[in-house]
Amino acid sequence: MKSLFLKILLMRIHMRFFVFIMSLIATVFSLSVPYYQKEFLDGLLKNSVNISHEIIIFLLLIFGFSMLSQLSVFISKIFSYFEGSYIQKWLSHETYSKTLVLKADNPKKMSAGQALSVYATDVYTACTLIDDVIPNIISYILPILLAPVAIIIMTSINPMLIIVVILSILTLNCLMAIKQGKYFFHNKMFAAIRIGHVNEWLQNMRVIRMLGWTESLEKKIKYSRIKETNNRLAMVTNGSTMNSIGYSAPFFINIIAVFLLIKLEGNKISSGQIFSLLWIFGVLLTRPLRMLPIMLVSITDCYTSIKRVQNYWNQETEKDEVQMKNNNLENTNSEGCDLEIKNLSYKYEGKLLLDNISIVINKNEFVAIIGEVGSGKSLILQALLKIISSECENYKINNESTENMDLNKLRSYFSYVPQDIFIVNSNLRDNVAFEYDYQKNNDNEIIKCLEMSQFNFQTENIKLGLNTEIGERGVNLSGGQKQRVAIARACYANCPIILLDDCLSALDVNTEEKINESLLNGHWKNKTRILATHRLSILPKCDRVLFIKNGKIVENGKFYEIYERSNYVRDFVSTLSE
């Protein structure tokens, strides 16, 4: 990928040029102020200025150039701010779009804490390159470059020694700024690691406390915090030294400039010349000399943030051409679909997890996939959804190839209940509809789906009905309740193909039987159903059962048929029955 830093820098280049021109105009106006101050003072002391007329003209010129300089700076800042907002909107949209298509099985995928840091910190910092850092660097460099010209015009002294001193001070401060930039980079890296640990702790607090891992994780967080604090202390010390040099430099340069002027002019030196030098180095260049090295730190900070954003973008995606819009299924018929996949294979970190699997599932068929833990049951469902980067010779839905099918369209055929159930931090209605602030017009349909999923308000002690707040990650629900909410969500989605990944594991046999009667072989009888499970009691009620072992389908047929003929299946069943 082309450097994102350069892309941001050169995006809408005409606006960068406009900001440069406005900064140049502001600098020229600023340098005009000491010139007219010099002329005014020299004329006043020589009694060559008409008190009633020329003094007013000089003062108006000084005031006018000062105001025009500030106005130019203001216009430059306003345009830079709007450009920064444009870049932030673009970066945020692109980052969000990439997030939606990141591959779930990428071993180098960033952690949740690192991704959060990219969103919360790096996108914003990247935008400051345009709305703050670049405009400031331009406004600081131009006065330093043009000041020697102004000195020659106003004093006729050779500014080379002054230039050497300025460059020496800037070089020293810039070297410290490079060091400061490294501190900034490490600070963000340590902060991202710490946020990742804290995020892990907050998301799994219950389990961590139950298993007695609290002290271990606290030490981990504390250690990362100590490293971050030590780095911050070094960063503050280095920054304070830079500030001290930056603040004292103008006074030191002033002394040298006045000394050179006295050596050159002797008794011919004028008050206007001294005042103009003091103004240039004591007022005009004070901020540039102090802030330019800090801006170098800022540009390094922006670069590292942009690099982190680019690294986030460079993660493997499911499909580059995925469009980020809601595509409705072209065939609005919600009845089941035929499904065929041929020679499906999947490797992860060099290990073959799915090995030439071929499946044909007929319309409205109920198929169960069984096998030992880690045999590849869930991977088959994920491959059908193209969540993982598997390979196959052919994959068809309703006899239509999915090779060039838009990913949104493909997934719109499926309702999916995963093992790790996602619960929205909202009310029950929003969780079933899977949409925040969902309209109440369809409450009857939502309640019907919940009831068919055996989630009853009275028996579950849900006093506020669909308005009941579930809490973050379903903290107020048991494992079985979460599964039933997820099943109700799949029911409400009303898609042609239902994928169920071990969604009965937390349910008792009685509840399982009721869900089978109301949904699996009831309301969903006109849909294609694929269930990955370890529950033996549901298998006789399936049209077919696939037994998978070491990533291969070794048996396919009615449950009692494959049980009779296969030692693998009998061993598997006996293991579950123990």
N, C-alpha and C positions, 0 to 999 in steps of 0.2 A: 504494500500500500504506500502511496506517495506520502511524504512527510506531512502529518496533520498540522504541525507547527507552521510550515511554509504555506499550506493551504489556507489556514486562518489568516496569516499575515498578508497574503496576496489577494484574499477574497475581497471583491469590491475595491480594487486598487485605487480607483478614482477618488474614493472617500479618504483613503490614506494620504493621497497627494493633496487633497483639499486641506486636511488637518496640518500637513507640513507647511503649506503656503500661509495659512493663518498664523502658525507659530513663527514663521519667518517675519511676517508683517509685525507681529507683536514684539519681536526682538528688536527690529529696526526702530519702531516707535519708542521702545524702552531706552535704547542707546541715544535717541535724540534728546531725551530729557536731560542727561548730564551735560550735553553739548550746549543747550540753551541756558542751563544753570551757570555754566562756566562763562558764557558770553554776558549773561546778566550781571554776575558778581564782578567780573573784570571791568565792565562798563560802569557799574555803580561806584566802584572804588576809584576809578579814574575820572569820575564826574562827567562821563560822556553819555550817560543815559538820561534822557528827558524824564524826570520824575513823574510828570503828569500824563505822559503819553506812552513812551517806549516801555516803561516798567510794566504797564498793563498788558502790552503786546507780549512781552517776554513771559509774564506769568500765565497769560492765556495759552501761549504755545506750550509751556511746561505742563500745564493742567490738561490741555487738549491731547498732547502726545501720551500722557499717562493714562488718560481715559480710553484713548483709542487702543493702547496696548492691552489694557484690561478687557476691553470689549472683544478684541481679537482672541485673547485667551479664553474668554467666556464662550464665544462661538465655537472655538476648537473643542472645548470640553463638552458642550451640548451635542455636537455631531459625534464625538467619540462615545458619549453615553448611548446614543441611539444605535451606533454601530455595535457597541458591546451587547446591547439588548438583542439585536438581530443575531449576533453570533451565539448568544446564550440560547435563544429559541431554536436555532439550527442544531447546535450541539445536543441539546436536551432531546429533540425529536429523533436525531440519528442514534443517540445512545439508547433511547427507549425502543426504537425499532430493532436495534441489534439484540437487545435483551429478550425480545419476544421470540427470536429465532435461534438463540444459543442452543447448541447441542447438549442434551442432558447427560450424555455419556462421555463428555470430553474430560480426560483425566487431568488436564491442565486448567480446568475451569476455575475462575476466581471464587473464593469463598464468599458467603453472604456479607460478611463484614467488609471485605475489600470492595465488593460491588456497591455497598452502601456508601463507602468512602468516596468512590468515583462519582456517584450521584450527588452526595451532600457537599463535597469539598472540591473535587477536581474540575467538574464542569464549571462551577462558579469561578475558581481561580484561573482557569483557561480564558475566561471572558475578560478578566482584568487586563490581559495582554493588550486588548484593543481599547477598552474604555478608560484605562488608567496608565499602564506602563509605557506603551509606545508614545502617547501624547506627551507624557512627562519627560521621557528621554529626549524627544525632539526639542521640547521647550527648555531643557537643561543644556543640551549640547550646543544649540545655536548661539546662546549668549557667550559661552566659552570660546567658540570659534570666531565670533565677530568682535569680541571685546578688544583683542589686540589691534584691530583696524581702527576702532574708536580711540584707543590710546594714542596711536600714531597721529590721527587727525587733531586730537585735542592737546597733546603735549609734545609731540615730535620726538619722544624718547624711543629708543630701541627696545621693543617689548620681549626680546628673545630670552633674557634671563628670567623675566616674569613667566613666560611660557614654559620654560624648563622647570621652574618651581611648581607651577600649576600641574604640569604633566607628572612630575615626581610624586606630588601629593595624591593625584588621582590614581597613579599606578599602585602606590602603597595601599590606598583604600580599595582599589579594585581587586588586588590580591586577597585582601581580607574579605572582600565581597564574595569572591569565588569560594573561599573557605566557608563563608556564611551560607552560600547556596547549598553546599554539601550538608551543612547542619539542617537546613530546611528540608532537604530531600529525606534525610534520615528521620527527621521529626515526623514527616507525613507517613513514612514507611512504618515506624514504630507505632504511631497512632492507629494506622489501619490494622496492624496486628492486634493491638490491644482491643480495638472495637470488635474485631472478629472473635476474640476470646470472650468478651463481655456478652456479645450477641449469642454465642454458643451457650453461655451460662444462663442467660435470661430465657432462651427458648426451651431449655431442658432442665429447668430448675428443680422440678419435682423429682425427676428420675435421678438427677445428680445427688440430691439430698437423701433419697431412699437408699441409694447404693453406697453412700458414704464417701463420695468423691469431692465433697465441698472443699476440704482443706487443700487437696491437690490442685483443683482448678483455681482456688484463691491464690495459691502460690504462683501459678502460671500467670494470672492477671497482674499480681504484684511485681513479679520479675519483669514483665514487659513494661509496666509503668515506671519502674526504677530506671530501665534503659532509656525510656523516653524522657524522664526528668533529667538525667545526667546529660543527655544530648541537648536538652533545652537550656540548662545552665551554661554549657559551653557556648551555645548560640547567643544567649543574652550577653555574656562577657565579651565575645567577639563583636557583637553589635554595638555595645556601649563604647568600645575602643574606636570603632569606626565613626560613631557620632562625635566623640571627643575630637578626633582629627578633623572631621568635617566642620565642626563649629569653630575651631581655632585657626584653621587654614586661612580664611579671609583676612584676619587681623595680621597674620604673619606676612601675607602677600602685600597688604597695605603698607607695612613698614618698609618692605623692599622697594615697592613702587615709589613711595615718597623719597626714600634715600636716593634712588636713581635720578629722580626729578631734580633734587637739590644738587647732586653731583653734576648734572647736565646744565641746568639753568643758573645755578648759583643764586646771586641776588636778584636775578631777573624773574625768579619764580613768582607766579601770581596766585592769589587766593582761589581764583576760579579753577586753575589747573589742579591744585591740591584737593579742592572740594569735589571736582569731577572724578579724580582717582579714588577718593574715599567712597564716593557714591557707587562707582562701578564695582569695586572690590568689596565694599562693606554692605551694599544693598543688592545690586543686580546679580552678583556672582555668589553671594552667600548661600542661597538655597541650591543652585546647581552644584557647587563644590561639595555641599553636604549630602545632597540627595542622589546625585548621579551614581555613586557606588551602590547605594541602597536599591536604586532601580535595577542595577545589574543583578543584585540578589533576587529582586522581584521577577526579572525576566527569566532567571534560572528556575525560580519557583514555578512560574507559568509553564516553562518548558517541561519540567518534570510532571506537572499535572496533565499537560497535553499528551505527554508520552504515556502516562497511565491510562488516559482515555483511549488513546490509539491501541494500546495493548488490550484493553477491554474489547474494543471493536474487532481486533484481530483474532479473537477466539473463534473456534470453528462454529459455523452456523448450520442449521438444518438444510436451508436452501436459500441461495443468494437472491433469487428472484421472488421470494415470498412478498406479497403485498400486504401492507398493514391496514387492511380494511375488513369490515365484516361482510363476508360473502355469504349470501343465503344459498342454500342447496337448490340447484336448478330444478331438480325433481322433488317437488314438495310432498310427494307420496311418502308417508312415514312407515309404510309396511317394509318388511324385511328385504334384504338384498342377497343375491348370490355373491360369494367371495371366493377368489382363487389366488393362491400364491404358490409359485414354483421355485424350487431350489433356493430357499431362503438360507443365507449364511450370515453369521455375525462374529467378528473378532474384536476383542478388547485387550489392548496392550499385548498383542501377539498370541493370545489364547483364544481358541475356537470355542465359542459358547453356543452357537446354533450351527448345525451341520446339515446343509442341503435338505431343509425341511420343505415338504410340499403338502399343501392342504387345499381341499375343495370343500366348501361349506355351502349347502343349498339354502335357498330362500326359506326363512322362518324356521330353520333348524336350531335345535338347542344342543350345543356341543360343550362338553367339559374337557379340560386339559388337566391331567394329574401327573404327578412325578415327585421325586425327592426334592428337598430344599436345594435350590441352586441348579436344578436341572435345566431351566430355561423357560418355564411356564410364563412368567411375567414378561420376559424378553419377547416372546412371540406377540403378545398383545401390544407391546411398545413398538415392535416392528410394523405391525399393521397400521399404527398411528404415525409411523415415521418419526418417532421420538428419538430412536437410536439410528446410527448410520449403518444400517445393514445393507446387504446386497442380495438381489434375487434376479432370476432369469425373467420372471413375469409376475405381475401383480395386477389383478383385475377386480373391480367392483361392478356388479351388474354387467359383466362382459365389456366394461370400459377400462382400458389400460390407465394405470395411475402414473405412468412414467413421466408424462408432461402435465399431470393434473396439478392445479394450484393447491397448495398445502391446506389452505383454509377450506376449499371445497372438499378435499379428501376427508378432513377431520369432521366436517359437518355431517357425514354419514354416521358418525359414531357418538354414542353416549358411553362415557368411560368412568368406572368407579375404581380408582387406584387403591393400592394397599395403604399408602400414606395419604390419608384424607385431609384435604385442605378445607379449613373452616374459616369463613370470613368473620372478622370482628364486627358483627352487626346482629340484627335480629334473625329469627327463624325464617321469616318470609324471604329475606334477602339471600339466605344461605341455600334455600331450595331453588329459588329463581336464579341464583348466582349472579346477582346484580344489586348494586347499592341503591337504596331508596326506591325499591321496586314498587310499582303501582299496586293498589289494593283491589283492582278490578278482577283479578284472577285468583282471589283468595280461595274460592271454592275448589278450583282445580288443584291448587297447592295442597290444600287440606286433604283432598282425595288421594293425591300421590303419597302424602305422609301416612295416611291410614292404610293404604295398600302396602306400604313399607313397614307396617306394624308400629308406627310411631303415633301413639294416641295421647292427646293432651292430658286426659285424666289419669291414666296409668303411669305416665311419665312425670306427673306433677308439674306440668307446664301451665301455670296459672294465667299468664298473659297471652296465651295462644301464639299466633304468628308474630306478635310484637315482642315476644320474649327475647331479651338480649342473651346471646350465647356466650360472648366473651372471646378474647383473643385466643386463637388456635383451639377453640372449643373447650376452654378450661372448665366450663360448667356442665359438660356432657361426659358421659362414660364412653368407653370404647365402642360398645354395642350401639349406643345412641348415635354416635358419629357415623357409624356404618349405615344405619338406617336413614339418617339425613342424606348421606351420599347416594343411597339407592333411590330415595325420593327425588333427589336432584336429577338423576339419570332418567327417572320416570317422567318428570316434568319436561325435560329437554325433548322427549318424543322423537328420537332419531331412529333410523331403520335398523341399525346394528348396535347391540348392547355388549360392551366389554366389561366383564366383572372380574377383578383381580383379588381373589381370596376375600370377598366381601362378606362372607358368612362366618368368619373365624371367631368373632366375639359374640356370636348369637347362640342362644340355647336351641336345642333340637325342636322344641315346640314353636318358637318364633321362626325358625328356619322353615318348618313345614307350612306355616301360615303364609310366609313370603313366597314360597313355591306355588301355593294354591292361588294366591291373589295376583302375583306378578310373573314369576318365572314361567309357569305353565298356565297362567291366567291372562292378565291384561297384556302381557308381552307375547302371547302365543303367535301373533302375526308379525313378529320381529325375529331377526336373526340374533341368537344369543350365544356368546362364548364366555365360559366360566372357567377361570383357573382356580383350583380349589384343592384342599386336603380333606374336605368333609366327605366321608363315605356315604352318608345317608342320602345325599342328593343325587348320587351317580345313577341309580336305577331309574330315576325320573328324567334322565337326559336321553336325547335321541341317539347320541354317539359319545364315546369317550376316547380321547387320545392319551396314550401313555408315553411320556417323554423321558428319556434317560440319556444323560451326558450330551444334551443338545440334539438328540435324534428322536424322531417318533418311531417307536419300536412296536406299538400296538395301536389298532384303530378299529373300533366296532362297538357293539352294545356292551354294556359293562359286564354282564354275566358271561357273555361270549369270550371276551378277552381275559376274564378272570379264570375261566375254565382252561384256556389254552396256553396261558403265559405264566411261567414261573416268576418273571419279573413283577407282574401285577400282583400275584399271590403274595410274594415276599413283601411288596410295598403295603398291601392291605393288612397283612399280619403285623407289620411294624406299627401301623397306625392304630391297630386294635389293642395293642399291648398296654 
